[in-house]
Amino acid sequence: MNSQLLKITSKFENPELITKKWKLLISKEFSSQFLFKWIEEATDAVEVELLSDVLLNFCNCGKTPNELSQMMDDSPYSVRDWAEATLLFFNEQGSKLPPEKTASAFGYLSCCAETGAQSPTLESFREIVEQMLKTYGYEGSA
């Protein structure tokens, strides 16, 4: 795992910070395989840090990695799809979303995934989340 993590983090300005967060995530029982899939969509250190923080906040809300995995497994979307939709969601919500609301945010994303699963052809998860935010907004940030 260390060589793969080093390969990913070496292209970023502050790899120590990301490595530290990953150690925390692994201590919370996220598998390194899941984490590598989770950040594949990230294009820079800011996105890797955001995705890492989202997972840490999810656990700090009293949720477990298994609960998140189950939510993803129950949907027709891959971990990469979830990461991409999560980046969109949390970038849209910005500082309006306190860390303690992370679990409810994943509930919102889960509803979006259910919407996608009900359509005759599987739409892009990211596009569904984007459309749902535009149409209905997100009240969980209040």
C-alpha atoms as an extended CHARMM CRD file, in Angstrom:
* protein
*
       142  EXT
         1         1  MET       CA              0.0000000000        0.0000000000        0.0000000000  PROA      1               0.0000000000
         2         2  ASN       CA              2.7580000000        2.4560000000        0.8640000000  PROA      2               0.0000000000
         3         3  SER       CA              4.2760000000        2.4350000000       -2.6460000000  PROA      3               0.0000000000
         4         4  GLN       CA              0.8660000000        3.0160000000       -4.2480000000  PROA      4               0.0000000000
         5         5  LEU       CA              0.0770000000        5.8180000000       -1.7830000000  PROA      5               0.0000000000
         6         6  LEU       CA              3.5010000000        7.3660000000       -2.3540000000  PROA      6               0.0000000000
         7         7  LYS       CA              2.9200000000        7.2770000000       -6.1190000000  PROA      7               0.0000000000
         8         8  ILE       CA             -0.3950000000        9.1120000000       -5.7390000000  PROA      8               0.0000000000
         9         9  THR       CA              0.6950000000       11.6490000000       -3.1350000000  PROA      9               0.0000000000
        10        10  SER       CA              4.0720000000       12.4770000000       -4.6780000000  PROA      10              0.0000000000
        11        11  LYS       CA              2.4350000000       14.6190000000       -7.3480000000  PROA      11              0.0000000000
        12        12  PHE       CA              0.8980000000       16.8700000000       -4.6770000000  PROA      12              0.0000000000
        13        13  GLU       CA              2.4010000000       19.7810000000       -2.8230000000  PROA      13              0.0000000000
        14        14  ASN       CA              1.8050000000       18.4760000000        0.7180000000  PROA      14              0.0000000000
        15        15  PRO       CA              1.8260000000       14.6480000000        0.5730000000  PROA      15              0.0000000000
        16        16  GLU       CA              2.3980000000       14.3290000000        4.3390000000  PROA      16              0.0000000000
        17        17  LEU       CA             -1.0360000000       15.7670000000        5.1140000000  PROA      17              0.0000000000
        18        18  ILE       CA             -2.7840000000       13.3240000000        2.7840000000  PROA      18              0.0000000000
        19        19  THR       CA             -0.7610000000       10.3910000000        4.1200000000  PROA      19              0.0000000000
        20        20  LYS       CA             -1.6840000000       11.3790000000        7.6950000000  PROA      20              0.0000000000
        21        21  LYS       CA             -5.4020000000       11.5030000000        6.8440000000  PROA      21              0.0000000000
        22        22  TRP       CA             -5.2030000000        8.1430000000        5.0990000000  PROA      22              0.0000000000
        23        23  LYS       CA             -3.6360000000        6.5650000000        8.1610000000  PROA      23              0.0000000000
        24        24  LEU       CA             -6.5720000000        7.9090000000       10.1600000000  PROA      24              0.0000000000
        25        25  LEU       CA             -9.0420000000        6.4910000000        7.6400000000  PROA      25              0.0000000000
        26        26  ILE       CA             -7.3540000000        3.0960000000        7.6690000000  PROA      26              0.0000000000
        27        27  SER       CA             -7.4840000000        3.1510000000       11.4700000000  PROA      27              0.0000000000
        28        28  LYS       CA            -11.2650000000        3.6400000000       11.0910000000  PROA      28              0.0000000000
        29        29  GLU       CA            -11.3130000000        0.4270000000        9.0270000000  PROA      29              0.0000000000
        30        30  PHE       CA            -11.5210000000        1.8130000000        5.5050000000  PROA      30              0.0000000000
        31        31  SER       CA             -9.5940000000       -0.5550000000        3.2580000000  PROA      31              0.0000000000
        32        32  SER       CA             -6.7110000000        0.8320000000        1.2300000000  PROA      32              0.0000000000
        33        33  GLN       CA             -8.3360000000       -0.6750000000       -1.8980000000  PROA      33              0.0000000000
        34        34  PHE       CA            -11.5000000000        1.3450000000       -1.2380000000  PROA      34              0.0000000000
        35        35  LEU       CA             -9.4740000000        4.5110000000       -0.6010000000  PROA      35              0.0000000000
        36        36  PHE       CA             -7.5510000000        4.1910000000       -3.8690000000  PROA      36              0.0000000000
        37        37  LYS       CA            -10.7960000000        3.7790000000       -5.8100000000  PROA      37              0.0000000000
        38        38  TRP       CA            -12.2870000000        6.6710000000       -3.8320000000  PROA      38              0.0000000000
        39        39  ILE       CA             -9.6390000000        9.1740000000       -4.9450000000  PROA      39              0.0000000000
        40        40  GLU       CA             -9.2130000000        8.0430000000       -8.5550000000  PROA      40              0.0000000000
        41        41  GLU       CA            -11.4980000000       10.8790000000       -9.6460000000  PROA      41              0.0000000000
        42        42  ALA       CA             -9.5420000000       13.5040000000       -7.7120000000  PROA      42              0.0000000000
        43        43  THR       CA             -7.5170000000       15.7980000000       -9.9310000000  PROA      43              0.0000000000
        44        44  ASP       CA             -5.4650000000       17.5790000000       -7.2950000000  PROA      44              0.0000000000
        45        45  ALA       CA             -4.4890000000       17.5780000000       -3.6220000000  PROA      45              0.0000000000
        46        46  VAL       CA             -7.4510000000       19.7880000000       -2.7140000000  PROA      46              0.0000000000
        47        47  GLU       CA             -9.8940000000       17.1800000000       -4.0150000000  PROA      47              0.0000000000
        48        48  VAL       CA             -8.0090000000       14.3240000000       -2.3340000000  PROA      48              0.0000000000
        49        49  GLU       CA             -8.1150000000       16.2690000000        0.9110000000  PROA      49              0.0000000000
        50        50  LEU       CA            -11.8400000000       17.0040000000        0.4940000000  PROA      50              0.0000000000
        51        51  LEU       CA            -12.6580000000       13.3520000000       -0.1790000000  PROA      51              0.0000000000
        52        52  SER       CA            -10.5490000000       12.3110000000        2.8200000000  PROA      52              0.0000000000
        53        53  ASP       CA            -12.2550000000       14.8760000000        5.0670000000  PROA      53              0.0000000000
        54        54  VAL       CA            -15.6970000000       13.7270000000        3.9140000000  PROA      54              0.0000000000
        55        55  LEU       CA            -14.8850000000       10.1530000000        4.9570000000  PROA      55              0.0000000000
        56        56  LEU       CA            -13.4650000000       11.2670000000        8.3030000000  PROA      56              0.0000000000
        57        57  ASN       CA            -16.5410000000       13.4190000000        8.9640000000  PROA      57              0.0000000000
        58        58  PHE       CA            -18.7970000000       10.5040000000        8.0210000000  PROA      58              0.0000000000
        59        59  CYS       CA            -17.1100000000        8.3860000000       10.6980000000  PROA      59              0.0000000000
        60        60  ASN       CA            -17.1900000000       11.2380000000       13.2010000000  PROA      60              0.0000000000
        61        61  CYS       CA            -20.9900000000       11.2920000000       12.7790000000  PROA      61              0.0000000000
        62        62  GLY       CA            -21.0620000000        7.8280000000       14.3300000000  PROA      62              0.0000000000
        63        63  LYS       CA            -21.2510000000        6.0030000000       11.0140000000  PROA      63              0.0000000000
        64        64  THR       CA            -19.0010000000        3.1430000000        9.9610000000  PROA      64              0.0000000000
        65        65  PRO       CA            -17.1600000000        2.3410000000        6.7380000000  PROA      65              0.0000000000
        66        66  ASN       CA            -19.4450000000       -0.6920000000        6.4060000000  PROA      66              0.0000000000
        67        67  GLU       CA            -22.5080000000        1.5640000000        6.3990000000  PROA      67              0.0000000000
        68        68  LEU       CA            -21.0380000000        3.6610000000        3.6170000000  PROA      68              0.0000000000
        69        69  SER       CA            -20.0080000000        0.5570000000        1.6570000000  PROA      69              0.0000000000
        70        70  GLN       CA            -23.5120000000       -0.8820000000        2.0500000000  PROA      70              0.0000000000
        71        71  MET       CA            -25.0470000000        2.3680000000        0.7980000000  PROA      71              0.0000000000
        72        72  MET       CA            -22.8180000000        2.2090000000       -2.2740000000  PROA      72              0.0000000000
        73        73  ASP       CA            -23.3690000000       -1.5210000000       -2.8050000000  PROA      73              0.0000000000
        74        74  ASP       CA            -27.1450000000       -0.9830000000       -2.7390000000  PROA      74              0.0000000000
        75        75  SER       CA            -26.8540000000        1.4090000000       -5.6730000000  PROA      75              0.0000000000
        76        76  PRO       CA            -26.0360000000        0.7030000000       -9.3060000000  PROA      76              0.0000000000
        77        77  TYR       CA            -23.0470000000        3.0680000000       -9.1250000000  PROA      77              0.0000000000
        78        78  SER       CA            -19.3630000000        2.3540000000       -8.5800000000  PROA      78              0.0000000000
        79        79  VAL       CA            -17.1290000000        3.7930000000       -5.8590000000  PROA      79              0.0000000000
        80        80  ARG       CA            -15.6390000000        6.0820000000       -8.5160000000  PROA      80              0.0000000000
        81        81  ASP       CA            -19.1450000000        7.3140000000       -9.4380000000  PROA      81              0.0000000000
        82        82  TRP       CA            -19.8550000000        8.0080000000       -5.7670000000  PROA      82              0.0000000000
        83        83  ALA       CA            -16.5800000000        9.8900000000       -5.3510000000  PROA      83              0.0000000000
        84        84  GLU       CA            -17.3090000000       12.0250000000       -8.4070000000  PROA      84              0.0000000000
        85        85  ALA       CA            -20.8470000000       12.8270000000       -7.1820000000  PROA      85              0.0000000000
        86        86  THR       CA            -19.5060000000       13.4990000000       -3.6800000000  PROA      86              0.0000000000
        87        87  LEU       CA            -16.9690000000       15.9880000000       -5.0350000000  PROA      87              0.0000000000
        88        88  LEU       CA            -19.7230000000       17.8060000000       -6.9040000000  PROA      88              0.0000000000
        89        89  PHE       CA            -22.0460000000       17.8200000000       -3.8930000000  PROA      89              0.0000000000
        90        90  PHE       CA            -19.5010000000       19.0360000000       -1.3530000000  PROA      90              0.0000000000
        91        91  ASN       CA            -18.0300000000       21.6020000000       -3.7460000000  PROA      91              0.0000000000
        92        92  GLU       CA            -21.5630000000       22.9650000000       -4.3170000000  PROA      92              0.0000000000
        93        93  GLN       CA            -22.3690000000       23.0500000000       -0.5930000000  PROA      93              0.0000000000
        94        94  GLY       CA            -18.9970000000       24.4810000000        0.4060000000  PROA      94              0.0000000000
        95        95  SER       CA            -18.7670000000       25.8120000000        3.9250000000  PROA      95              0.0000000000
        96        96  LYS       CA            -22.5700000000       25.7430000000        4.3250000000  PROA      96              0.0000000000
        97        97  LEU       CA            -22.3830000000       22.0940000000        5.3380000000  PROA      97              0.0000000000
        98        98  PRO       CA            -21.0810000000       21.5140000000        8.8620000000  PROA      98              0.0000000000
        99        99  PRO       CA            -19.0620000000       18.3050000000        9.3540000000  PROA      99              0.0000000000
       100       100  GLU       CA            -21.7640000000       16.8330000000       11.6050000000  PROA      100             0.0000000000
       101       101  LYS       CA            -24.1780000000       16.9000000000        8.6440000000  PROA      101             0.0000000000
       102       102  THR       CA            -21.9870000000       14.6360000000        6.5010000000  PROA      102             0.0000000000
       103       103  ALA       CA            -24.0820000000       11.5280000000        7.2360000000  PROA      103             0.0000000000
       104       104  SER       CA            -27.2970000000       13.2880000000        6.1570000000  PROA      104             0.0000000000
       105       105  ALA       CA            -25.5120000000       14.4600000000        3.0150000000  PROA      105             0.0000000000
       106       106  PHE       CA            -24.8000000000       10.8320000000        2.1510000000  PROA      106             0.0000000000
       107       107  GLY       CA            -28.4900000000       10.1210000000        2.7390000000  PROA      107             0.0000000000
       108       108  TYR       CA            -29.2390000000       12.7600000000        0.1040000000  PROA      108             0.0000000000
       109       109  LEU       CA            -26.7210000000       11.1710000000       -2.2650000000  PROA      109             0.0000000000
       110       110  SER       CA            -28.2990000000        7.7740000000       -1.6100000000  PROA      110             0.0000000000
       111       111  CYS       CA            -31.7180000000        9.1650000000       -2.6180000000  PROA      111             0.0000000000
       112       112  CYS       CA            -30.1340000000       10.5140000000       -5.7930000000  PROA      112             0.0000000000
       113       113  ALA       CA            -28.6990000000        7.0450000000       -6.4960000000  PROA      113             0.0000000000
       114       114  GLU       CA            -32.1690000000        5.5090000000       -6.0170000000  PROA      114             0.0000000000
       115       115  THR       CA            -33.5520000000        8.0120000000       -8.5180000000  PROA      115             0.0000000000
       116       116  GLY       CA            -30.9110000000        6.9500000000      -11.0220000000  PROA      116             0.0000000000
       117       117  ALA       CA            -31.6430000000        3.2700000000      -10.4270000000  PROA      117             0.0000000000
       118       118  GLN       CA            -35.3230000000        3.8180000000      -11.2670000000  PROA      118             0.0000000000
       119       119  SER       CA            -34.7040000000        5.3500000000      -14.6780000000  PROA      119             0.0000000000
       120       120  PRO       CA            -34.9500000000        3.0710000000      -17.7390000000  PROA      120             0.0000000000
       121       121  THR       CA            -31.3270000000        3.7990000000      -18.6650000000  PROA      121             0.0000000000
       122       122  LEU       CA            -28.7120000000        4.3810000000      -16.0160000000  PROA      122             0.0000000000
       123       123  GLU       CA            -27.8610000000        8.0710000000      -16.0080000000  PROA      123             0.0000000000
       124       124  SER       CA            -24.6150000000        9.5750000000      -14.7690000000  PROA      124             0.0000000000
       125       125  PHE       CA            -24.7130000000        9.7730000000      -10.9710000000  PROA      125             0.0000000000
       126       126  ARG       CA            -22.9360000000       13.1220000000      -11.0520000000  PROA      126             0.0000000000
       127       127  GLU       CA            -25.5480000000       14.5460000000      -13.4480000000  PROA      127             0.0000000000
       128       128  ILE       CA            -28.4120000000       13.2780000000      -11.2830000000  PROA      128             0.0000000000
       129       129  VAL       CA            -26.9260000000       14.9280000000       -8.1820000000  PROA      129             0.0000000000
       130       130  GLU       CA            -26.3540000000       18.1510000000      -10.1030000000  PROA      130             0.0000000000
       131       131  GLN       CA            -29.9530000000       18.1620000000      -11.3630000000  PROA      131             0.0000000000
       132       132  MET       CA            -31.4120000000       17.3200000000       -7.9430000000  PROA      132             0.0000000000
       133       133  LEU       CA            -29.4560000000       20.1590000000       -6.3190000000  PROA      133             0.0000000000
       134       134  LYS       CA            -30.6450000000       22.6110000000       -8.9800000000  PROA      134             0.0000000000
       135       135  THR       CA            -34.2570000000       21.4460000000       -8.8020000000  PROA      135             0.0000000000
       136       136  TYR       CA            -34.7230000000       20.7600000000       -5.0720000000  PROA      136             0.0000000000
       137       137  GLY       CA            -31.6570000000       22.1600000000       -3.3240000000  PROA      137             0.0000000000
       138       138  TYR       CA            -30.3880000000       20.6410000000       -0.1200000000  PROA      138             0.0000000000
       139       139  GLU       CA            -32.0390000000       21.5140000000        3.1790000000  PROA      139             0.0000000000
       140       140  GLY       CA            -29.6920000000       19.4430000000        5.3400000000  PROA      140             0.0000000000
       141       141  SER       CA            -27.1170000000       22.2170000000        5.4560000000  PROA      141             0.0000000000
       142       142  ALA       CA            -29.2540000000       24.3840000000        7.7230000000  PROA      142             0.0000000000
